[in-house]
Amino acid sequence: MKSLILITAILLSSNVFSNEIKILSWSRLNSNTNTDSAAEVCFSLSPKPTAPVFTEITVDQGTRVEGLYSTWIGTKGSTCHVVSTLRGRVQIEIPALKIKKEFTKK
C-alpha cells in the first residue's frame, strides 16, 4: 500500500515540474509584402532553466524550403530568433528535454 501511495505521489509531482514551450510571437518582419521571407519567432520555456538550454528551430518542415536554425534559451527562460519562412510554419524542439511545439501563422 505504501508503494502505491509513493508511486502515485511521484507521478503527480512529475506533472507539476514538466517543461513546456510557449510561442510568444511569430510574425513577419515586413508585413506589407509577401516577398520578404524574414520573420521573428519568440518563445519561452517554463519553468525557467537554471542553465542555458540548446534549442532547434525548424521552419517550413517537409518542404523544399525547409530551414534549420539553432539557438539557446538562457536562464531568463525566453528568446527570439530571426528566420526565413515562406509558409509560416515553425517547430521549436528542445532535444535534451524531449519536448517540441509546432505553430502555423495563418
C-alpha positions as a printed Julia matrix, in Angstrom:
106×3 Matrix{Float64}:
  0.0    0.0     0.0
  2.84   2.38    0.85
  4.42   1.64   -2.51
  1.21   2.55   -4.32
  0.97   5.86   -2.44
  4.63   6.65   -3.17
  4.28   5.88   -6.89
  1.11   8.0    -7.12
  2.84  10.91   -5.39
  5.82  10.7    -7.76
  3.6   10.61  -10.84
  1.54  13.58   -9.68
  4.59  15.65   -8.74
  6.33  14.95  -12.07
  3.44  16.65  -13.91
  3.96  19.78  -11.83
  7.58  20.07  -12.98
  7.08  19.13  -16.62
  8.58  21.56  -19.12
  6.51  23.46  -21.65
  7.41  25.56  -24.69
  5.15  28.54  -25.34
  5.2   30.56  -28.58
  5.14  34.22  -27.51
  5.07  35.73  -31.0
  5.51  34.64  -34.62
  5.39  37.43  -37.18
  6.88  38.62  -40.46
  9.32  41.49  -40.1
  7.82  43.28  -43.12
  4.08  42.64  -43.01
  3.45  44.9   -46.02
  4.7   42.38  -48.57
  4.76  38.62  -49.09
  8.07  38.75  -50.98
 10.12  39.32  -47.81
 10.51  35.97  -46.06
 12.13  37.3   -42.85
 10.18  36.54  -39.7
 10.8   36.56  -35.97
  9.78  33.8   -33.6
  9.82  34.41  -29.84
  9.23  31.6   -27.37
  9.68  30.68  -23.74
 10.38  27.62  -21.65
  8.69  27.07  -18.33
  9.85  26.51  -15.75
 12.86  28.73  -16.49
 16.07  26.71  -16.93
 18.88  27.03  -14.4
 21.46  26.79  -17.21
 21.24  27.63  -20.95
 19.31  25.02  -22.96
 20.08  24.17  -26.62
 17.08  24.62  -28.92
 16.44  23.6   -32.54
 14.09  25.61  -34.77
 12.71  24.08  -37.97
 10.83  26.33  -40.39
  8.53  25.08  -43.17
  9.33  21.45  -42.29
  8.91  18.89  -45.05
  9.05  21.39  -47.9
 11.85  22.19  -50.33
 12.42  25.5   -48.49
 12.83  23.9   -45.04
 15.1   25.94  -42.8
 17.06  24.68  -39.79
 18.23  27.05  -37.04
 19.6   26.63  -33.54
 19.76  28.87  -30.51
 19.92  28.78  -26.73
 17.29  29.62  -24.13
 19.01  31.39  -21.26
 18.16  31.47  -17.59
 15.56  34.2   -18.18
 13.51  31.5   -19.91
 12.8   33.1   -23.28
 14.44  34.04  -26.57
 13.71  35.42  -30.04
 15.24  34.34  -33.35
 15.0   35.72  -36.9
 14.28  33.07  -39.54
 13.23  32.84  -43.18
  9.79  31.38  -43.96
  7.54  31.16  -46.98
  4.75  29.04  -45.49
  4.62  30.39  -41.93
  5.22  27.07  -40.13
  7.65  26.72  -37.23
  8.63  23.89  -34.9
 10.61  24.5   -31.7
 12.35  21.47  -30.22
 14.5   21.0   -27.13
 16.18  17.61  -27.61
 17.57  17.35  -24.06
 14.06  17.69  -22.6
 12.36  15.68  -25.38
  9.72  18.35  -25.97
  8.58  20.25  -29.05
  5.96  22.74  -30.1
  4.6   23.42  -33.6
  2.84  26.57  -34.77
  1.49  27.86  -38.08
  0.93  31.54  -38.78
 -2.43  31.94  -40.5
